[in-house]
Amino acid sequence: MMKKVLLSALFGASSAATVRGPSNAQCMGSPCSPSNQACGKAFENAPAFHLMDQRGCGENDPNGPVFDPVHGVIHHFFQDHLAADPGVGAIYGHFVSKDFVHWAQLPVAIWNGLDTSVSPPRVTKYDNQAIYTGSAFVVDGAGPGGKGPGVVNLYPGLCNKKDWPGCDTGTVFAQAVPADYANDELLTNWTKPSYNPVMENTQRDPSSPWKTASGEWRFRSYDSKVYGAASDADVVAGKWYLIGQSPDFRTCECPSFYPLPAATPGFEAAYQQAAVQGALPTHVHKTSCGGDWWQLGTYEEGAPKTLGHFHSTPGWEDVFVQKRIDTDSFYASKDNEYPAKNGEKRRINWGWAMVPPGSAQSLPRVITFNAAARCLEQAPIEELESLRGPAAFSQTGVKLAAGLPMYLNLALGLAKQSEFVATIELPMEPASIRVSIGVSNCTIDYAPSANSAAAFYEVPVTCASNTQNFTQSLRLLASEKTLEIRIFIDWTFMEAFFQKGRATLTFHGALDDLTGISVASSAAATVQSMSVYPMKSIWTSPEEIRKMPRVYPSPNQGSTTEVFA
């Protein structure tokens, strides 16, 4: 399976020892179980402001990231590398927050082969091997007491035919819901309703379901099959059916399908102009095949129980071509719609960062559409600025002499857990602009546009370390005069964002107390502003999360789901 291949490529043949899974190996001296959930001691010298298992277990895909509209809590489930007997893993690990800044790890949310909402746990043979990558979504009628909007987890359970007859493909789809929604603020207790499994003999990786104008829910799976449920009530009752296999959706892991997101800030006019002309693509289709990719097109949903049609949008055929989201160290990303503090909605994407010592989750990124640049952008969410300490370095109007690096004066040990941000005036001549972080660096090989009539042009950006080297294309508008570089540095890896996420590169490299930061350009250049901020740890306790007030407003009355017109 591709995910196992990627783990092996990252950590080598001894990945079982380094990543501690997925397997049903011993957890702290005895078999893994609801009463024994730690794989070992917490990883040392590990990322501090990225989500990462805190009990010594390896991890991979984000699963069902979702905002609970009932309690105002952000939930982030993930593939955690442990399993109850007789399984091989993984299962659903669980992080929670109320503000995207302070996070706590909770006990396992969904176990293989067990419903832990009762004591002793009830055996569920249909998913006794593993709980793979699924999706969480908000449905009317799934809230406390069957009223109002609430969260439902849709997941692929791995089975074996000896224990479950409807297991010809090795996978079923099942649902889990909060066992005591009204009183369990952090949703620590999940139950598997008796109607499970909702579909047998399936493939893995159900996308987040979407809702059509007729009220029918749909999702697609790894093998391009599309499933449906006739109504909210049918979803709550676990009544799904197969619609068919779509030729428009390529067979890939961790698919996602959602409406075109909001305009990139600062580029609303181009977005609105295209929207008024009726020319914009309507949807984004994301897949994971040898990397994460997305494409934009037009979706015609069709009648209930019939396949819709996803195709290129006239005048936007270029954005229907698959575009790489990030590097080889970023995979299996998962998105959902979340509220902002002002009550508006935003699409946030998370990825599996394949980095030492046991993998992590990427920073949350807001997805927007830049109609002027004709591409999606993914910027770090604004809440991350709350993790900044006072600036350790801050200067404006810095003149870089050609070929002479500027070394930033930072305290020992600060750079390895920090954020670097700079705005540089684009030079009039070709130049290699480089930010070095210890033995790692990110380089923009800039050259002015050769076509004065073109609305935009592209330049290569490369991030490299002692172990990796990745290159992406950065699209610049002819009207742009500056370049923004923003790099988050967290102990074992870095996430680099260019032009507010128009290009992103995730990569790992050696960092220690002696790691420093320098900036250089092969041609004379002016840095308008440059700062380095120490970054705080995100970790707190579940008790402290409970004490925090609600940060994000309740959704509008009624459904918080998307309706595709």
C-alpha angles and dihedrals in degrees: 000000000000095000092056090048090053092049091051091049091051102043103022131232092316093060093126089066096041100040095031095222166267085250143101090250124144118293111212094333100320138057117295112259141143088280094047112043104149119100091195141303118334113274114266126221087020135144113292106191099037123081108260133157109271097199100068097264125133118237144191136175125034108240126203102337104193146160115234107221092196100061101015093241127144112223124198116186120187143178103273118192105237135084143190119243126306092021134097098207165200112171136176115287116192136218125177137194140162098207110024087247107073116048138181132190116231130196118283109296101203122022126198112253096359140088102207096186088093132049119264093028116254115241116242107190095182092073103026096127103054147323108237133191113316141156138250122211140170119250132181110247094029094094127100112315091005092291130120129354120329142163124270123186115214112192144165112245117203113222140172123231093231090067100029121034094202091064104099092132096038093244139082132178118239139168134228126194136182111282095210105017099170097051103029102080096180095039093235094155120066127180132199108224119231092248090073136156096050093192130014132207096025137139125248137265109053111199122231104283119248129205124230127215089260091059095253116139119219139182135175127220136209093278094054093255117144121215129193145199119198098224148349089272091054091051090052089049093048095243106152129155137190114258098181146273113294119221088199096064115068119225106258143130126271099009124189132188125187144146121281106280127235124286120282108256110264093024100070094117095061090046093050093045092054091044092053089052089053091234105118123111111252104212148030121222115196127187139171113227115142087334135352119294139175137192134187126222147132122288122205105189100199127200123322114286091018128103117257123224123244115190144147118292116239108254091016101067090129094065091053087070113097111263125196114245099199141329134302089274091064118068147148094026120189129199140189141169116268134178123250121219090262091057095254121129126246136180113237125191129201128188139196105254105209096209138130140308099023106332127268142209118267122243113276111265129199111226116216135164121240105201092185093056091034094228145094119258129203116201127180108262114261093241090074089075087072088069091063121108120205111305112274090196129017129163137155133203094024115175114213114204115219111274096356114114120219112222115209115227103236133160117256112274095014100103096059091068104034150097122241119198129174139166113208128188110239108247123236091238136044113287141168107227113196137187111194122200108185107298091345128081145175117216131191111201095205126193125167115250114278091207113063091190095056118105091216143001137196135240128185121251119194130190117192138172138173088284108026143040122189133172130196133175118250116205115215125190117233088236095056117103101177139052124217119208119187121177126182111204117196117172100276106021148018138224113207123196123191123196091359094308103322084129125019133185127188116194141153130227144152115294128172142151091288094055111124136182128233136172127210142167130197088220129041110278141172122230107207092195137351130182140169120203127191109233124223125227115262097214127116136139130277088244091058091048089054091052093054118099121242110276105185121057124247113266121254115286112281128017122004090195127114120255115203109214 
